[in-house]
Amino acid sequence: MSNNTATMQESFPMTGGDGSYSYANNSYFQRQCANASKSMIEEAIAEKLDVQALSTKTFCLADLGCSVGPNTFVDIQHIVGAVERRYLALGLKSHIPEFQVFFNDHAANDFNTLFASLPTERRYFACGVPDTGQKLSPAWNEGFHHTGAPYEVAHAYAAQFDKDTRNFLNARAKELVVGGIMVLIMSTLPDGTSPYRSPPRASYDILESCLMETGIISEAQADSFNHPLYRPSLEQLTALVERNGCFSIERMELTNPASKLDGPMSGHAYTMHVRATIEGLVAKHFRSDLLINSSISSSRKLKIYVTAVGIGPKEEIQRFVVLKRK
């Protein structure tokens, strides 16, 4: 087996299917994240997308990280409608193209559930496109996440993010036509906010503590797991785009998805949210089917997390970015 093949198999998508613990039934917060940027996507298409310069009869869209729905369908339909309205505003009704949507995610993603739930009244063609430590080291990371870790750990995460983002931008530059736009909605650190105060640190600290408190994992096992999530600063993200040179930054600002929630997230809702998003990662790493739902629900530390979520809506931790291909 080649190294490339082995890498392809090591993927951990969201929980598939449509059961109680599935991502399809536990992605309400992600829906609010997208809703927080809905009007900005509409504005970006109306103001930045030069449809008159496009000669193709097929307008292609790609959702990178589609998971299993239903959120991706809502987002795609909104974008299709916004592009159609852009043509109509310019008096180009007869030039409205056909739409081709590429749903992209890990090869192990549950594409069966995704396509089984495709909207029947959709105005686009659809296809699935799967993706193909030493403890004494100063870069040893204690705990699940890098926030609050030593400089060497944070530097290692930042260096990996730089490398991945360079590759991502180079690949997208080859795919997008000149004048095409790309919208990124990504987790980020609020400008001027210390990682020690960011809500993600509280959530991962408490998840780690809950699993240890119930005896599911030891401290040494917790230290061996590093959640592959990094939140860049405004300066770091801007520098990467400018260094790439293929895109102009048309818009970059913070949004507050937590403000769309109807009050603090309940302990049960948080449990289901965590299980649907990272259960595959945790279970694979610790080689067991961890009952995250029961371990968190029975923990007294859940009250601490609910308090942290109550503070959350005051923090803006999502960045909306519009890039245009030069």
N, C-alpha and C positions, 0 to 999 in steps of 0.2 A: 504494500500500500504506500503510495507516495505521500509526502508531507502535505501537499495541497489537498489530497483527498481526506486525510485525517483532519485537517483544519476545517474542511467543509462540514464534516460530521459533528464537530464540536460547536453546535449552535443551540441557543436556548431561547426559543420564541415564547411569546405569551401563551398562557394556558388555552388550549384549543377547545373545540366542541361548543356545546351550548348548555352545559350543566351548571350546577350551582356555583362552582368555583372558576368558571370559564371567564376569560377576558371579555367575551362578548356581553356577559351579564354583570361585569364588574369594572367598567371603564367609564363610569360617570364623570370622574374628575378629569380624565383626558378629554372628554366631550366639552367640558367647560373651558379647558385650555384652548381648544380650537375655537370655541364660540367667542372667547375674549379677543381673538384676532380676526373674526369674520369680516367686520366692516373695513379693517385695514387691508385685507386681501382684496376686497371689492375696490377700494381706492387705488391700490397698486395696479390692478388690471386696467382701471379706467384712465389712470394718469401715465402709466409707464409702459404699457404694452402697445407697441406700434403695429397693429394688425395690418395696416396698409402696406407695410414692408414685407409681410409674409406672403410668399408665392405658393405655398403648399395648399393642397385641397384637403389635407388631413391635419388636424390640430392634435398634437400628442401631449398627453399629461402623464406624469408618473408620481405615484405616492410611494416614497421610500420609507418603508416601515408600516405597511398597511394593516398588519395583524389579521384578525378574522372578521372585522366589522363589529357593529354597524357604523362606527364613527367615520371610517374611510368613505363610505357611500354618501354620507351627509356632506362631507368636505368636497368630494369630487363633484357632486351635483351643484353645489354652490359655485364652484369655480367654472364649471361649464356654463351655468346661467350668467355669471359675470362676464365671461368672454362673449357670449351671445349678445348681451346688452351693449357691450363695447362696439360690436359690429353695427347694431341697430342705431346707436347714437351717431355713428358716422354715415348713416344712410346706406349701409352695405348689406342689407338683408339678404340679397341674392348671393352674396359671397360668404355667408356663414358656412364654415367647413364641417366636415364630419369630425367626430371626436374619437380618438383612440386612447384608452386609459391602460397604463401598465401598473398592475398591482405588484409591488415588490416587497419581499421580506426574506427571512432566512429560508433555506431549503426545507427545514423541518417545520415551517409554519403550516398551520391547518388551512391550506387552500381549499380543501373540500368544503369546509364550513363556510368559508368566504364566498365561494361561487354558488353554493346552495342557497345563500341568502341575498344574492344580487337583486336589486330592485327590478321588478318587471317593467316598470314605466321609466326606463332610463334612456337618455339621449346620447349614448356612447357605446362603442364596442369595447370589450374588456378582455384582457389576457393576464395570466399570472406569470411573473418573472422572478423566480427564486434566486437568491444570492448563491451564487456559488462561494524556591528562595533560601537563601542562607539567613538564619535568624540573627546572626551577629552583624550582618550587613547594615550600614546606616540607612539603607532604603527599606528595611523590614518594617512592615506596617502592622501595628497592633489594632485589631478590630476590623469591622466590616468595610469601613469607608475611610477616605484619606483626609477628610476635614479634621483639622486639629492635630494632624500627624506631624512628625519632624519635617524639616525642610527637604531632606533627601526624598521622602515619600511624595510630597507635593510636587517636587521637581520631576520625578519619574512619571507621575500622572500627566503633568503638563507637557512633557516631552512626547509622550504617546499621543496626546490629543493633537499636538502640532503635526505629527507625522500623519495621523489618520485624516486630519482636516486637509492637509496638502493633497493627499491622494484623492479625497472626496472631491475637492474643487477641480482638480485636474481631470477627473473622470466626467464630471458634469459639464466642464468646458467643451469636451469633445461631443457631448450629446446635444447641447443647446445651440440653436441657430443664433446668429447675431441679432440682437434685439429681443431675444427670448428672456423671460424672467424666471427667477427661482425664489420661492418663499421658504424661509427656514423659521420654524417655531421651536425654540430650544430652551432647555433649562439653563439658567445662568445665575451668577452672583449679582445681587443688586449693587449698583455703583457705590463704591465706598463702604460696602458692608464686609465685615470680617467673616471668614468661613466659620468661626466659632459661634457666630450668632445666626447662621443661616438655618432655616427650618429643616433642610435635608439631614443635617448632622443630628438633630434631635430624633428624627424618625429612625435612622439607622442605628443610633446608639441604643434606642429602646428596643428595637427588634432583636439586636444582638443580646441585650440584657435579658429579654424574655426567654429566648432560647436557652441561655445559660442557666437562668433561674429555675427552669423546669427540668434541668438535667439532660436536655436533649443533646447539647454539645458542651465541650469543655472550653476553658479560656484559650488553651493552645489551639483547639480546632477553630475557634472564632478568629484568632490571629492569622490563621492560614488562608482565610477567605478574604478576597479583595473585590468588592463590587465594582464592575467596570463602568462607572459613571463619573463624569467629570464636568464641572460647571465653569466655563471660562469667564474671564473678565471682559469688559468692553474693549479694553486696550489690546488684549491678546487676540480677540476675534477680528478686530479691525486690522491689526497688523498682518494676520494671516491672509485676509482677503486682498489687501493691498500688495503683499509680496507675491501672490499668485499672478496678479496682473490681468486676468481674463475677465474680471467682473468689476462693474462700478457699484458702489453702495448707494442705493436709492433711498433706503429707509432703514433705520436701526433704532429701536426704542424698546423700553420695558413695558410689559403688560402685567395685569394682576388677575390671573385666572381664579385665585382663591376667593376673590370678591364676588364671583358668580354663584358660589355655593349658598344654599339656604341655611346659614348658620354653621357652626362647627361640625366637622365630620364626626359621626358617631364611632365608638370603638368597633362595632361590628362592621361598619362600612370600611373603616381603615384596614381591618383584618382582611376582608375580602379583596380590597384593592392591592394590598401587599402580596397576597397569595397568587392573584391572577398575573401579576407582573414579574415576580422574581422567584416563584416556586421552582421553576425548572433549573435555574442557576444554583439555588441552595441545595435542592435534592441531589443534583448531579455531583456537586462538590463534596458533600458529606456522605454520599453513597447510601442514602436512605430516603424513604418517603416521609419527610418531616410533616407533622401535623401542625402547620403554622397557625391554622385557625384556632385550634383548641389551646395551643401554648400561649398565644397572645391574649386570648379572651380570658384565660384564667389568671393572668398576671396582674398584680396590683399596680405595676408600672404603667398600665394602660391609662390610668387617670392622669399621669404626667404627660402622656402624649396628647390626650384630649386638650389639656391646657395649652400645649405647644401649638396645636392646630387653631385654637382660639386666637392666638397671636398671629397666625399665618396670614390672614387676609391683609394685614398691614404691610406685609413684605411683598415686593414685586420681584418675582424670581423667574420670570419667563421673558425671553427676548424675541421680538418680532423683527425679522430681517428680510429685506427685499434686495436681491442682487440682479443686475442686468448684464447679459452677455455683451461684451464689447465687440 
